[in-house]
Amino acid sequence: MRILVVGASGTIGKRVAQALEPKHEIVRAGRNGADVSVDITSPESITEMYEKTGAVDAVINASGGANFKAVPDLTPELNEKGIESKLKGQVNLVLLGQGYVNDGGSFTLTTGIMMDDPIPLGASAAMANGGVKAFVKAAAIEIPRGIRINCVSPNVVQESWEKLGDFFAGFNPVPADRVARAYVKSVEGAQTGQNYEVY
């Protein structure tokens, strides 16, 4: 398969590309250090990416961000990052990419543990994750041509623990390699409308 990995230079995206590379052709996309550049907050940039890559068999997104703020400090402007990047960015990868994914192909998006196991300062990210999960479940019954769509909900990964561990008190981090296997399952398997939890 020819697989487009968006966010391929990130901690999870890098492991996903490595896990799939032995059997598939990987096209890496991201803000830098990639085969093709993309800013998922820009529909124009997403469209340009697809025009450059052409047809693919699968699209994986391992990018998207949100601001970590307590609700009393979370302004509409700060909340917008999660909406524009983590939520709309991922949804737009699907809406604008449908015509570039071959029959029987797939989309795999990324949610996260915070929507089911909340943490302080995580409301904005949880909101975006929950929106993506709901979109995937509903879109799965309508995407044409046998195209499947799933999402992966990772726990905080061990490789990011030094940087993010203070946000996730009491959590048990998981290796990025184990998270990557859920993306492989989504791409190479047959299920659709799923949210694969890696906890």
N, C-alpha and C positions, 0 to 999 in steps of 0.2 A: 504494500500500500504506500501511497504518497501522503504523508501526514504533515500538516502544518501545526507547529507548536508555538503558540504566542506566549511570550514571557519565558523563552527558552534559556535565558541567561540567569534566571532566578534560581533560588535554592531548590525548589520543587521542579520547576520547568527543566532544569539541567538534568536532573535524575530521570525525569520522564523521557526526555529525548534519548538519554543513554540506554534506558531500558528497552526502547522500541527500535533503536538504530540497527541492532544485529539483523533484524528481519525486514525492516522497512526503510523507505527513503524519507529522511526527515528534512523539512524546510523550517528553519528557525526564524522567528519574527520577534521583534522587541524594539525598545527605544534605542539600544546600542548593542554592538557586538553580535549582530545577527545577519542572516542572509538577506532579509528585507526588513525595513524599519516600519514601525507602526505606533501610533498613539491611540489607544482604544477609547479615549475620551472624545475623539474626533471621528464622526462618521465619514468625513472625506478621506481621512488617513486610512481608515479600515477599507474603504472602497479601493483606494490606490494599492493597498497591500494585496487584495484579492486580484486586482488586475495584473499585478506583477507575478503573482504565484501561479495564476491560472487554476485549472481544475485540480482538486485534491480529493482523496478518499476519506480523510478525517481532519477535523479541526479540534485542537486541544487548547484551552486557555488556562494558563497558570499565572495570570497577572491580574492586577486590580488592587486598589488601595482604599483606605478609609482613615479618617482622623480618629484617634483615641482620645476621647474627652468625656468627662463626667456630664451627665444630662443637664445639670444646672449651668454648665459652661458651654454646652453644645448649641451653637447658634445655627440658624438656617444655612449661613454661608459655610461654616465648618462641616455641616452635615452633607453639603453638596458634593464633597469629594467622593464619599461612598456611593452616592447616587450616580454621579457622572462616570466613575471609574468601575467600581466593583459591580454595580447593578446595570446601569445602561450600557456601559462598555461591553459587558459580556452578552447582554441581550442583542446589542447591535451587531456583534460578531455573527450571531445566528441570522438575524433578519437580513443583513446585507450579504451573508455568505451562502445562503440557501442555493443560489444558482451556480455556485462554484464547487459544491460538494457533489460528487458522483452518486448515481443511484446506489442505494444500499450503504451509503457512507454514514458518518456519524459526527456529532458535536459532543465534546466533553467540556463542561464548565467547572468552576471551582467555587464552593461555598466555604464552610468552616465550622468548627466546633462551637463557636460563640453563639450561634443562633439557637443551639439546644442546651448549652451549658454556659450560661452567661458569666461574664467577668466584669469587674469594675472598669469603666471607661470604654466598654465595648458595645454600647447600644447602637451606634451608627453602623459599625461593621456587621452586627447581628441583623440589623434591618435589611442591609443590602444582601447578605447571605440568604436570608429567608425569602426575599423577593426572587432571587435567582432560582432557589429550590422550587418555588411555586410555579415560576415560568417554565422550568424544565418539565415538571409533571404535567402541566396543561398543554405545552407545545408538543409533547410526545404523541398526542392523539391526532395532531393535525399536520405535522410535517410530511410532505409528499415524498413519493419515489422511494419509499422504504428507508428513508434517512432516520437514524436513531439519534436520540439526545439524552444524555445523562449528566450528572454532576458528581464531583468528589468532595466530601467534607472531611478535610484532614484535621487532626489534632495539631497542636504546636509541634514542630519537628525538632529533633535533637540538634540538628545542625544550626538552628536559630535560637537555641535555648539561652546561650550567653547574652544575646541581644534582647530577647523577648521574654525570658523566663520570669522576670519580675511581674509581668502582667498576668501570668498563669500560675499563681500560687497553688500548690497541691496537685497540679496536673502531672500526668506521666507522659513525657514527650515520646514521640515515635520516630523511628529512623525515616529519612526521606526516601530511601529505597523501598520501604514497605508502602509508603504513600504512593509511590510511582506505580506499584503493581495494580492499584485500583484504577488508574488511568489506562493501563494495559488491558484490564478486564473490560473497561468501557469500550475501548477501540476494537479489540479482537473478539469480544463476546457477542451476544445476540440480544441483550436486554435493552429496554428503553424506558425513559421516564423515571430512572432510579437516581437516588442520592446515596452514593457509596460512602459509608462512614468508616474512617480509619482512626479508631481510638485505641 
